[in-house]
Amino acid sequence: MKTSFIVRSLISVLLFCSSLVWAEESFKIGLILPMTGQSASTGKQIEAAARLYMAQNGTTVAGRKVELIIKDDGGIPDATKRIAQELVVNDKVGVLSGFGLTPLALATAPIATQSKTPMVVMAAATSSITEASPFIVRTSFTLPQCAVAMGDWAPKNGFKRVVTLVSDYGPGIDAERFFKERMQLNSAQVIESLRVPLRNPDFAPFLQKVRDLKPDALFVFVPSGAGAALMKQFLERGMDKAGIKLIGTGDLTDDDQLNDMGDGALGVVTSHHYSAAHPSALNKKFVEAFKKANNGLRPNFMAVGGYDGMRVIYEALKNTKGGQGGGDALLAAMKGQIFESPRGQIFIDAQTRDVVHNIYLRKVEKKDGQLYNVEFDVIKDMKDPGKTK
Ligand code: PHB
């Protein structure tokens, strides 16, 4: 009788101590980004946004210290996967996050599944990514959302014969397919579909082909960081003057590069979920704080994906009292979150774990001497059209 009392007391003391140790151990967030290579601007933007979120919201959540571990994968899928494995096994991160390109997210998905670690995709945007693991939650966007919005806008505005030009991988193929289907639904036509390599693309021969085809418009998807090169070559060839309207998803007129594209970019219409010129009080505060902390750098849609991703992780930590219940509990607390983002209202669909948000139609205009994507129309609360297929 007496011994069992002592044993029970000892067990409670041990349990109490281990919970103290647990609370003292920091909760680690692994943030894997391309900080070098072709997509380095994505890494720079997301890192800055994650640091800003932590500076604004503190580094202790539900009594537990939060630690951010940032790793550079150089945009190489094998590296992302290896880093994710090390972060899970050696550093014991509670969440994996980042993922600057679709192949990087897809390479890591099996690790999230096997280790039951929530994986917050802050950048990559191919529709199918969320289906690669039940532990994936996305705060970026999907290409079908943008392509469908543009496939409705273009024909209604007189662009009925269009050529598409996309980067030849997941998000480009999504953009091409969903834009084309929507155009056909609206009795308009994609007369040619061109795909350019993702790595070191030379747009010249493709643009020459577009010129010869003389469409009403050219619809473009290139990933963040590649828009300026395309814009330059489009203008150098005088394609705008030849009467070919440039349209696309907002990755083309990326806020990270837009202001350096020159006045030739004026009037370009794109569809996207975020513009630094989004006229809400929350966004104005976000843009100001971001610029202040980063030498005047303007945040782009990648930054917002990172900022919102951190919010989703922090709220999940709060709702699980600092991550109690492990990966399954954190994941459950991420699903269904609804909040105001710098982009507008955002919702993490509990069923698909994908982002539901507004898609805006925007036109490049000059404001206070700077080029911005100025929103002029909105499709509210758009789910990923890729999920209903
Ligand atoms: C992607 O690889 O999924 C991706 C990258 C950059 C973008 C959009 C999509 O701007």
Residues whose N, C-alpha, C, O or C-beta is under 5 A from the ligand:
A	BS01	PHB	G100 L101 T102 A123 A124 A125 T126 P171 V222 P223 S224 D251
